[in-house]
Amino acid sequence: MSQIHPSAIIEEGAQIGADCVIGPFCIVGPKVVLGDRVELKSHVVVTGDTTVGEDTVIFSFAVIGEIPQDKKFGGEETSVVIGARNRIREHVTVNAGTAGGGGVTRIGDDCLLMAGCHVAHDCQLGNRVIMVNHAGAAGHCVVADDVIIGGISGLHQWVRVGRGAIIGALTMVANDVIPYGLVQAPRGELDGLNLIGLKRRGVARADITQLRAAFQMLAQGEGTFQDRARRMGEEFDSAYVREIAEFILGQTDRSFLTPGK
């Protein structure tokens, strides 16, 4: 049985799952769907066409599902979809999508969005993403699984961040980040691989060795960056290296951060 504080406002039409906890002064809009065991601490606003997955906890003063901060937005029906077991801390904002961007802002499972983070319209966050305090993702960003975005860092519109990458604190990322890349410095420089993250996930030594050799090829090999990526995908048999090559050779709306640039 759900526990709903008497001061909370649950608008007619909202769907509340089993065993939810909704604290004081929360507002839940008429199109909101809360999965089982979702907890809203005090003063949380969940509005718009928003779905929140089971066992997610949203902390005080977060605002989820409000309209996008996009002057082109004309009131069209768009949504937010949040997966299971997420922790969304104080003052986080997650905006709904736009018609021109696919219409859905999506967050996967098991993510941690620390205090003050912002996820803009049409962003697509994978699973186990960590955004440290006051990090922000602008519109249309795609962040793959197992990415860490450091505190007070920002992703430019349309940026893609590949799986397992890490972005240091106080970093502005204006170009795509390869899978397993390590990006730091105020203007975002690709400074190596996220070796600590790879080791923590138990990636085999042979794969890490190939990844390091492949990164050197990207940094110092002959030909254009695209040529080096294509050759890298052909010359290495590690699935992790091929993932990087496919990421680079795929379609993108931004250029790439390249080693030393």
C-alpha positions as CSV (number, residue, x, y, z in Angstrom):
1,M,0.0,0.0,0.0
2,S,1.4,3.4,-1.0
3,Q,2.1,6.1,1.6
4,I,1.1,9.6,0.5
5,H,1.6,12.5,2.8
6,P,-1.6,14.6,3.3
7,S,0.1,17.7,1.9
8,A,1.0,16.1,-1.4
9,I,-1.0,16.9,-4.5
10,I,-1.8,13.9,-6.7
11,E,-3.7,15.2,-9.7
12,E,-6.6,13.1,-11.1
13,G,-5.3,10.7,-13.7
14,A,-1.9,10.0,-12.2
15,Q,-1.0,6.3,-11.9
16,I,0.7,5.4,-8.6
17,G,2.3,1.9,-8.3
18,A,2.3,-0.4,-5.3
19,D,4.1,0.6,-2.2
20,C,5.1,4.1,-3.4
21,V,6.1,6.7,-0.8
22,I,5.2,10.3,-1.6
23,G,6.4,12.9,0.9
24,P,5.3,16.3,2.0
25,F,4.4,19.0,-0.6
26,C,5.1,16.9,-3.6
27,I,3.1,17.5,-6.8
28,V,2.3,14.6,-9.2
29,G,0.7,15.6,-12.5
30,P,-2.3,13.9,-14.2
31,K,-0.2,12.1,-16.9
32,V,2.5,10.8,-14.6
33,V,3.0,7.1,-14.1
34,L,5.0,6.0,-11.0
35,G,6.2,2.4,-10.9
36,D,6.1,0.2,-7.9
37,R,8.1,1.4,-4.8
38,V,9.0,4.8,-6.2
39,E,9.8,7.2,-3.5
40,L,9.5,11.0,-3.8
41,K,11.1,12.9,-0.9
42,S,9.5,16.3,0.1
43,H,8.8,19.1,-2.4
44,V,9.3,17.0,-5.6
45,V,7.5,18.0,-8.8
46,V,6.8,15.3,-11.4
47,T,4.7,16.6,-14.2
48,G,4.0,16.2,-17.9
49,D,3.8,12.8,-19.7
50,T,6.4,11.2,-17.4
51,T,7.0,7.6,-16.5
52,V,9.3,6.7,-13.5
53,G,10.4,3.1,-13.2
54,E,10.3,1.0,-10.1
55,D,12.4,1.5,-7.0
56,T,13.6,5.0,-8.2
57,V,14.1,7.6,-5.5
58,I,13.7,11.3,-6.3
59,F,15.0,13.7,-3.7
60,S,13.7,17.1,-2.6
61,F,13.2,20.0,-5.0
62,A,13.8,18.0,-8.1
63,V,11.6,18.9,-11.1
64,I,11.0,16.1,-13.6
65,G,9.0,16.3,-16.8
66,E,8.6,20.1,-17.2
67,I,8.6,21.6,-20.7
68,P,11.9,22.0,-22.5
69,Q,14.0,25.1,-22.3
70,D,13.7,25.5,-26.1
71,K,12.2,28.6,-27.6
72,K,11.0,26.5,-30.6
73,F,8.8,24.4,-28.3
74,G,5.2,25.0,-29.2
75,G,3.3,22.9,-26.5
76,E,3.4,19.7,-28.4
77,E,2.9,16.4,-26.6
78,T,6.2,15.0,-25.6
79,S,7.5,12.9,-22.7
80,V,10.1,11.7,-20.2
81,V,10.8,8.0,-19.6
82,I,12.9,7.1,-16.6
83,G,14.0,3.5,-15.9
84,A,14.3,1.5,-12.7
85,R,16.4,1.9,-9.5
86,N,17.6,5.4,-10.3
87,R,18.7,7.9,-7.6
88,I,17.8,11.5,-8.6
89,R,19.2,13.9,-6.1
90,E,18.2,17.4,-4.9
91,H,17.4,20.1,-7.4
92,V,17.9,17.9,-10.5
93,T,15.9,19.0,-13.6
94,V,14.9,16.6,-16.4
95,N,13.0,18.3,-19.3
96,A,10.5,16.7,-21.7
97,G,11.4,16.1,-25.3
98,T,10.6,18.1,-28.4
99,A,8.8,17.1,-31.6
100,G,11.9,17.9,-33.6
101,G,14.1,15.8,-31.4
102,G,12.1,12.6,-31.3
103,G,9.8,13.6,-28.5
104,V,11.2,11.6,-25.6
105,T,13.9,12.4,-23.0
106,R,15.0,9.0,-21.7
107,I,17.1,7.9,-18.7
108,G,18.0,4.2,-18.3
109,D,18.3,2.0,-15.2
110,D,20.6,2.3,-12.1
111,C,21.7,5.9,-12.8
112,L,22.8,8.4,-10.2
113,L,22.1,12.1,-10.9
114,M,23.7,14.1,-8.1
115,A,22.5,17.4,-6.8
116,G,21.8,20.2,-9.3
117,C,22.3,18.2,-12.5
118,H,20.3,19.0,-15.6
119,V,19.2,16.6,-18.4
120,A,17.8,18.7,-21.3
121,H,15.2,17.9,-23.9
122,D,15.6,14.7,-26.1
123,C,18.7,13.5,-24.2
124,Q,19.1,9.7,-24.2
125,L,21.0,8.4,-21.1
126,G,21.9,4.7,-20.9
127,N,22.2,2.5,-17.8
128,R,24.5,3.1,-14.8
129,V,25.3,6.7,-15.9
130,I,26.7,8.9,-13.1
131,M,26.4,12.7,-13.4
132,V,28.3,14.4,-10.6
133,N,27.0,17.6,-8.9
134,H,25.8,20.3,-11.3
135,A,26.8,18.5,-14.5
136,G,24.6,19.3,-17.4
137,A,23.6,17.6,-20.7
138,A,22.2,20.0,-23.4
139,G,19.5,19.0,-25.8
140,H,19.8,15.8,-27.9
141,C,22.9,14.4,-26.2
142,V,23.3,10.6,-26.2
143,V,25.2,9.1,-23.3
144,A,25.9,5.4,-23.4
145,D,26.1,2.9,-20.5
146,D,28.6,3.2,-17.7
147,V,29.6,6.8,-18.4
148,I,30.7,9.2,-15.6
149,I,30.4,12.9,-16.1
150,G,32.4,14.9,-13.6
151,G,31.1,17.8,-11.5
152,I,30.2,21.2,-13.1
153,S,30.9,19.7,-16.5
154,G,28.7,20.4,-19.6
155,L,27.8,18.5,-22.7
156,H,27.1,20.6,-25.8
157,Q,24.0,19.9,-27.8
158,W,24.0,16.7,-30.0
159,V,27.2,15.4,-28.4
160,R,27.5,11.6,-28.1
161,V,29.5,10.0,-25.3
162,G,30.5,6.4,-25.9
163,R,30.1,3.5,-23.4
164,G,32.5,3.5,-20.4
165,A,33.9,7.0,-21.0
166,I,34.8,9.3,-18.1
167,I,34.7,13.1,-18.2
168,G,36.7,15.0,-15.6
169,A,35.3,17.8,-13.5
170,L,35.0,21.4,-14.9
171,T,35.1,20.2,-18.5
172,M,33.2,21.6,-21.5
173,V,32.6,18.8,-24.0
174,A,31.8,20.2,-27.5
175,N,32.6,17.1,-29.6
176,D,31.9,13.4,-29.4
177,V,33.8,11.2,-26.9
178,I,34.9,7.7,-28.0
179,P,33.9,4.7,-25.9
180,Y,36.2,4.2,-22.9
181,G,37.8,7.6,-23.5
182,L,39.2,9.9,-20.7
183,V,38.3,13.5,-21.3
184,Q,39.5,16.4,-19.2
185,A,40.6,20.1,-19.2
186,P,38.4,23.1,-19.5
187,R,37.8,22.8,-23.2
188,G,37.6,19.0,-23.2
189,E,40.7,17.1,-24.4
190,L,40.8,13.4,-25.1
191,D,43.7,12.5,-22.8
192,G,43.7,8.7,-22.9
193,L,41.5,5.8,-21.9
194,N,39.4,5.1,-18.8
195,L,41.7,2.4,-17.6
196,I,40.5,2.4,-14.1
197,G,36.9,1.9,-15.2
198,L,37.9,-0.9,-17.5
199,K,39.8,-2.7,-14.8
200,R,36.9,-2.3,-12.3
201,R,34.5,-3.9,-14.8
202,G,36.9,-6.9,-15.1
203,V,37.9,-6.3,-18.8
204,A,40.5,-8.8,-19.7
205,R,44.2,-7.7,-19.8
206,A,44.4,-8.7,-23.5
207,D,41.6,-6.4,-24.4
208,I,43.1,-3.5,-22.4
209,T,46.4,-4.1,-24.2
210,Q,44.7,-3.9,-27.6
211,L,42.8,-0.8,-26.5
212,R,46.0,1.0,-25.6
213,A,47.6,0.0,-28.9
214,A,44.5,1.1,-30.8
215,F,44.5,4.5,-28.9
216,Q,48.1,5.0,-30.0
217,M,47.1,4.3,-33.6
218,L,44.4,7.0,-33.3
219,A,46.8,9.4,-31.8
220,Q,49.8,8.9,-34.0
221,G,48.9,6.8,-37.0
222,E,49.0,7.9,-40.6
223,G,46.0,9.2,-42.6
224,T,42.9,11.0,-41.4
225,F,41.2,10.3,-38.1
226,Q,38.5,8.4,-40.0
227,D,41.1,6.4,-41.9
228,R,42.9,5.5,-38.7
229,A,39.6,4.4,-37.1
230,R,38.8,2.2,-40.1
231,R,42.2,0.6,-40.0
232,M,42.0,0.1,-36.3
233,G,38.7,-1.8,-36.7
234,E,40.3,-4.1,-39.3
235,E,43.6,-4.7,-37.5
236,F,42.5,-5.5,-34.0
237,D,40.2,-8.4,-33.0
238,S,39.1,-7.0,-29.6
239,A,35.4,-6.3,-29.4
240,Y,36.2,-3.2,-27.4
241,V,38.4,-1.8,-30.1
242,R,35.8,-2.6,-32.8
243,E,33.2,-0.8,-30.7
244,I,35.4,2.4,-30.8
245,A,35.9,2.0,-34.5
246,E,32.1,1.6,-35.1
247,F,31.4,4.6,-32.9
248,I,33.7,6.8,-34.9
249,L,32.6,5.6,-38.3
250,G,28.9,6.0,-37.4
251,Q,26.8,9.0,-38.2
252,T,27.2,12.1,-35.9
253,D,26.1,15.7,-35.7
254,R,29.3,16.7,-34.0
255,S,33.0,16.2,-34.7
256,F,35.2,14.1,-32.5
257,L,37.5,14.8,-29.7
258,T,40.9,13.5,-30.9
259,P,44.0,12.7,-28.9
260,G,46.0,15.8,-28.1
261,K,43.3,18.2,-29.5
